[in-house]
Amino acid sequence: MDFSLTTEERQIRDTVRSFVEKEVMPLEPEVLRNEREGRPALDADVLRDLRAKARKSGFWGINTPEEYGGAALGPIMSAIIAMELGRTFVPFSFGGSADNILYAGTDEQKRRYLIPTIEGERRSCFAITEPGAGSDARNIRTRAVRDGAEWIVNGEKTFITGGNEADFVMVFAVAEPYGVTCFLVDRDMGWRSEPIPTMGQWGPASLVFEDVRVPEENVLGEPGRGFELAMEWIGQGRYMIPARAIGSAERMLQMAVDYATIRKSMGRAIAEYQAIQWMIADSQVEIEAAKWLTLYAAWRVREGLDARHASSIAKLNGAVMANQVVDRVLQIHGGMGYTKELPIERWYRELRLLRIFEGTDEIQRRTIARNLIKGHARLGLIGE
Ligand SMILES: Cc1cc2nc3c(=O)[nH]c(=O)nc-3n(C[C@H](O)[C@H](O)[C@H](O)COP(=O)(O)OP(=O)(O)OC[C@H]3O[C@@H](n4cnc5c(N)ncnc54)[C@H](O)[C@@H]3O)c2cc1C
């Protein structure tokens, strides 16, 4: 069993870490200011410049195949890079990537949707959730009815990340008589979006489709195979969610350690009290556990093994870990932790989402338990 990184992998991690420290973290005060004054976290120009700088350093298309100009660094490096990016709350990711399911498109769909998304010229969003169907995604009601060479789509989607900014949507609708089908629908084909205010900075949207006409050639994959595509989209990102959270938790824990050594109470640094030490110790234990579960899930993806069970475990554990760590870090900071002078409260609000989206804690537990009960997963395995 080899836990080490190659020299090249270590170099990549160190270069990303120094990019994040030098180029991204200095933007933190600006992000807090912008968000608190109701503006987007980063100005579009600032984001564009940052992505261009990253691209110059080779950080572009981290997990995009080389034939599309990407770096194709693979799942493990993608997870490690996400951990590094998670060290800052600046909502930044390297450019040059596109939703995995767009690779399932026809050559023409790749030309119109996949490649412009990789190039950053177009923005996608993924829409399956509806007001009446979240965890119960098989129960979606959005309908597509064929009319000659077109489909007419009617329905409403909710909580769609990037739905206000996207210029096309991968939308899932029941297409009679086939069943759930994925359609690529440009905004100018007629769907509308409305922002949904949330407790975090993550601003999703509701999308409304009223007699939106979609040409036949905009069906992604085969009619009736949409649910599989949706699960493929969700499955791909599952281990990336805890990966980013690990970076955030480590950065915050370091803040707590630093603060505990300088903050005095009753004549001593609070770091000397066992109550504080236990919070610090428990946090590191949980972060380390999350790190290895996440890398194990990424390893399974890299090896072409079924990673669904491992990813559910990593996602559930990582989401819970991040929320426990941020809560302890806030507690160690006392009243200061609750103020807007420090970013802890912002992280607290943002990380809460991890227990909800892309499969709630309860749905992950349901999946894990059912896999064991039905024999799809077995106990006692190592590295198989
Ligand atoms: C900020 C944000 C961004 C999002 N982005 C997207 C996006 O880009 N695209 C998209 O399609 N969706 C997106 N979602 C939707 C998200 O995936 C759903 O909110 C999530 O799947 C839960 O569905 P729900 O909100 O309808 O809750 P419900 O499914 O109604 O669940 C309510 C509660 O019941 C529990 N529950 C439900 N079923 C069971 C069960 N069988 N057993 C035990 N407990 C159960 C849940 O765990 C939860 O605690 C986003 C959500 C948020 C908040």
The ligand as a Tripos MOL2 file, in Angstrom:
@<TRIPOS>MOLECULE
LIG
   53    58     1     0     0
SMALL
NO_CHARGES

@<TRIPOS>ATOM
      1 C1        -27.9200   25.7370   -2.7130 C.3       1 LIG1
      2 C2        -28.4320   24.5410   -3.4390 C.ar      1 LIG1
      3 C3        -27.9380   24.2220   -4.6810 C.ar      1 LIG1
      4 C4        -28.4650   23.1390   -5.3930 C.ar      1 LIG1
      5 N1        -28.0500   22.8950   -6.6930 N.ar      1 LIG1
      6 C5        -28.7510   22.0070   -7.4660 C.ar      1 LIG1
      7 C6        -28.4940   21.8970   -8.8770 C.ar      1 LIG1
      8 O1        -27.5950   22.5430   -9.4200 O.2       1 LIG1
      9 N2        -29.2750   21.0600   -9.6220 N.ar      1 LIG1
     10 C7        -30.2760   20.3130   -9.0720 C.ar      1 LIG1
     11 O2        -30.9490   19.5940   -9.8100 O.2       1 LIG1
     12 N3        -30.5460   20.3840   -7.7330 N.ar      1 LIG1
     13 C8        -29.8070   21.2180   -6.9230 C.ar      1 LIG1
     14 N4        -30.0780   21.3320   -5.5720 N.ar      1 LIG1
     15 C9        -31.1540   20.5180   -5.0100 C.3       1 LIG1
     16 C10       -30.6730   19.5000   -3.9970 C.3       1 LIG1
     17 O3        -30.0040   18.4480   -4.6490 O.3       1 LIG1
     18 C11       -31.8980   19.0520   -3.1770 C.3       1 LIG1
     19 O4        -32.2500   20.1480   -2.3460 O.3       1 LIG1
     20 C12       -31.6250   17.8210   -2.3670 C.3       1 LIG1
     21 O5        -31.4480   16.7020   -3.1960 O.3       1 LIG1
     22 C13       -32.7420   17.5410   -1.3610 C.3       1 LIG1
     23 O6        -33.9960   17.5980   -1.9570 O.3       1 LIG1
     24 P1        -35.1640   18.4910   -1.2930 P.3       1 LIG1
     25 O7        -34.6040   19.8350   -1.0140 O.co2     1 LIG1
     26 O8        -36.3590   18.3900   -2.1620 O.co2     1 LIG1
     27 O9        -35.4330   17.8050    0.0800 O.3       1 LIG1
     28 P2        -36.4170   16.5500    0.3260 P.3       1 LIG1
     29 O10       -36.0930   15.4740   -0.6580 O.co2     1 LIG1
     30 O11       -37.8120   17.0310    0.3910 O.co2     1 LIG1
     31 O12       -35.9610   16.0820    1.7560 O.3       1 LIG1
     32 C14       -36.4100   16.7060    2.9620 C.3       1 LIG1
     33 C15       -35.8190   15.9070    4.1270 C.3       1 LIG1
     34 O13       -36.2970   14.5560    4.0810 O.3       1 LIG1
     35 C16       -35.1960   13.6510    3.9990 C.3       1 LIG1
     36 N5        -35.5860   12.5150    3.1550 N.ar      1 LIG1
     37 C17       -36.1210   12.5520    1.9020 C.ar      1 LIG1
     38 N6        -36.3120   11.3050    1.4450 N.ar      1 LIG1
     39 C18       -35.8970   10.4650    2.4290 C.ar      1 LIG1
     40 C19       -35.8490    9.0390    2.5590 C.ar      1 LIG1
     41 N7        -36.2510    8.2250    1.5860 N.pl3     1 LIG1
     42 N8        -35.3450    8.5310    3.7060 N.ar      1 LIG1
     43 C20       -34.9320    9.3430    4.7190 C.ar      1 LIG1
     44 N9        -34.9620   10.6930    4.6460 N.ar      1 LIG1
     45 C21       -35.4390   11.2360    3.5160 C.ar      1 LIG1
     46 C22       -34.0630   14.4590    3.4100 C.3       1 LIG1
     47 O14       -32.7790   13.8930    3.7130 O.3       1 LIG1
     48 C23       -34.2810   15.8120    4.0660 C.3       1 LIG1
     49 O15       -33.7780   15.7860    5.3590 O.3       1 LIG1
     50 C24       -29.4930   22.3430   -4.8110 C.ar      1 LIG1
     51 C25       -29.9430   22.6460   -3.5090 C.ar      1 LIG1
     52 C26       -29.4390   23.7200   -2.8300 C.ar      1 LIG1
     53 C27       -29.9820   24.0310   -1.4610 C.3       1 LIG1
@<TRIPOS>BOND
     1     1     2 1
     2     2     3 ar
     3     2    52 ar
     4     3     4 ar
     5     4     5 ar
     6     4    50 ar
     7     5     6 ar
     8     6     7 ar
     9     6    13 1
    10     7     8 2
    11     7     9 ar
    12     9    10 ar
    13    10    11 2
    14    10    12 ar
    15    12    13 ar
    16    13    14 ar
    17    14    15 1
    18    14    50 ar
    19    15    16 1
    20    16    17 1
    21    16    18 1
    22    18    19 1
    23    18    20 1
    24    20    21 1
    25    20    22 1
    26    22    23 1
    27    23    24 1
    28    24    25 2
    29    24    26 1
    30    24    27 1
    31    27    28 1
    32    28    29 2
    33    28    30 1
    34    28    31 1
    35    31    32 1
    36    32    33 1
    37    33    34 1
    38    33    48 1
    39    34    35 1
    40    35    36 1
    41    35    46 1
    42    36    37 ar
    43    36    45 ar
    44    37    38 ar
    45    38    39 ar
    46    39    40 ar
    47    39    45 ar
    48    40    41 1
    49    40    42 ar
    50    42    43 ar
    51    43    44 ar
    52    44    45 ar
    53    46    47 1
    54    46    48 1
    55    48    49 1
    56    50    51 ar
    57    51    52 ar
    58    52    53 1
@<TRIPOS>SUBSTRUCTURE
     1 LIG1         1 GROUP 0 **** ****
